[in-house]
């Protein structure tokens, strides 16, 4: 369960205050499939960064799984983020010198997961995301769709309860983008909470709930 109450975020740009988020109230239940939509500058990515504990609000409170995470230390936030949240980005953010399997394994190495357990998870993830034949390839040897599948597998490696995807198809052709969306939707069908930021109304229409933002505020919240 995600609950945001009165969330505000302001940035100083060129000496002027920019209100990226204005008193946002939002509750996301476990297992929801939600898209966040709106024009550039509407606050979509700022909201996603706060949900993902990559940024802190200036005002308001944030509860994740009934725990108030607003005032946690940086180390505590990093631990909660590692254990509960997986990220998928438009430009993949894979480590260029690492192979696909090493990129997927990286969060588990940093978390100190036992090697035997890492190998078990890796075998499952490679099979689940159709990457067994590409395990030893570096990102520059993979297609865009394969890179994004590696990124999704990496995001799932720690068994998160929430997957946050920021324009996950924005760097892909239409056909490959549809395949990547199907992979994310499988995460949802398996019980995960999926939140996607997108400019594309067609992608937004695939989700079960659509949040529309304008000038840092939620202006519509539609459910199927």
N, C-alpha and C positions, 0 to 999 in steps of 0.2 A: 504493500500500500504506500502510495506517495501522496502527501498532503502539503500543499503550499498555501500559506496564508499571508496576504498583504505583502507579497514579494515586490520589492522595488530595487532597481539597479541603475545607477547614474555614472556616466563616464565624463571626464573632462577632455574635450577635444578642441584644440586651438584656443584655449582659454574660455570656452563656452561649455555649459553643462548639457549633456545629451541624455535624456531620460529613456534608457533602453527598455526598461520594464516599469510599469506603473501599477502598483497595488494589485498584483496578479493573485487570484485565488484559484487553485486547481487541485482536484483530487483524481488520482489514477488508481483504479483497483487492480489487484493482482490478476494477470492474465489478459489485460486489455490490449487492443491493437489500435493505437492512436496516431494520427498524423497531425503535425503542427504546420499550418499553412499561412501564407501572407506574403506581401511584397518585400523586396530587399529593404532592410532597415526597420522592419516591423517588430523585431525582438525575438524572432524564432530561435536563432542560434544562441543568443544570450540565455534564453529560458532553458534550452537543452543543456548548456554548460552548467547552469545552476542545478538542474535535476541530476546531472552527472557528477556533481561535486568538483567540477573543474574551476568553478568561480563561486564567490560568496555574495549573497545579497547585501545591499546596504540597509534594507529594512525588511521586516517580516520574519516568518519562521518556516522551517522545512522539516517535516517528519518523514522518515523512511523506515518502513516496517515498525511503526509505533515508537521510533526513537528520534528525538529531536537532534538533528545533526547540524543545526545552525551554528552552534558555538564550539564545535569540536576543534581540536588542534589540527595542524596540518598533517601530523603523523596519523592521528586517528581517522581523519578524512581519507587519507591514502589507503588505510587498511579497509575501511568500509567500501571505498570505491573498488578496490581489488577484489573483494569478496562478493559484492552484490551487483556490480554494474559492468556491462561489456559495451565497448564503443566500436562503431563502424563509421568511417569517414569517406568523403567523396574521393580523396586522393590516396586512399589505402593506408598510408603511413607505415608501410613495411620497411624493415631494415634491409637496405640494398645488398649488403654483403652476406646476409644469412639466407639459407635455403628456406623453402616453404615450411618444412617441418620444424626448422629452428625458429622461424618467426612464430609459429603456432605455440611452440614450447616455451618461448621467452617469458611470458607472465608466470608460468609455473616454476621456472628456474628462479625468478626474482622472489617468488613467494616461498621458496624453500621446499617445494613438493618433492617427496621421495622419488628417486629415479624410476623405480618399478611402477609406481602409480602414474608418473608422467608417461611412461611408455604405454601403459594401458589406455590412458586417455588419448594419447596421440594416435594409436591404432584405430580407436573408435572414431575420432574426429576426421582422420584422413579418409576413412571409408564412408562416413556419413556425408561428407562434402565432396566426394568424388575426386580426391586429390592424391590417391595412392600412387599413381604413375607420375605425379609431378612433385613428389615429396622432396626430391633432391635438387630441384630447380630453384634458381634465384629469381627474384621479382622481374629482372630484365629478360628472363627466359619464359615468362608466363604472359598469357593474354590478360586484358583488363578484367574480364569476368573471373578468370582463375585467381588473379590477385585479390579481388574482392571476396571470393570464397575463402581464400587463406585468411583474410582479415576477419571474416565472420567466424571461422573456426578458432582463430586466436581469441576473439571476443568471448567465445563460448568455453574456452579451455578451463576457466576457473569456476564454471557452473553458476553464472550470475542469474539473478532473478529478473533483471531488467536489461534489455538491449536498447541502446540509443544509437540511432543512425542519422547522420547529418548529410542529406543529399546523397544517399548511397549509390544512386544510379546516374548522378550528374556527369560522371566522366566516362560513361559507357554508351554504346549504341543501343538503340531501342530493344533489339532482340536480347542482347546480353543483359540489359537492365531488367527485363521481364524475368529472366532466369534468376538474377540476384534477388529480386523481390520475392520470388517463389521460395528461395532458400530462407529468407527472413520470415516469411509467412509460416514456414514449417516450424520455426522456433516458437511462433505464437500457437500453432496447433498443438505443440507439445507442452503447452502450459506456460510459456514464458510471456513476460510483458514486453511489448515492442512499441517504441516511440520513434516515429520517423519525421524529420524535418524535410519538407519538399516544397518546391515552387510549382510542381506539376499537378494540376487538378485531377488528371487521370490516376496518378499514383495515390493521391489523397483519397480518391473515391474507393480504392480497394480496402481501406481501413474501415473498422467498425465505428470509429469515432473521429470527428474532424474538428480541430481547434483552429479558429481563424484569428489572426492577430493583425493589429494596425496601430502604429505609433506606440508600441510597448504595452498595449492593452489587449486583453481577450475580448473580441467583439462578437464572436459566435462560438457555440459549442454544440455540435450536431452529432446525434447518434442514430444508427440504423435501428 
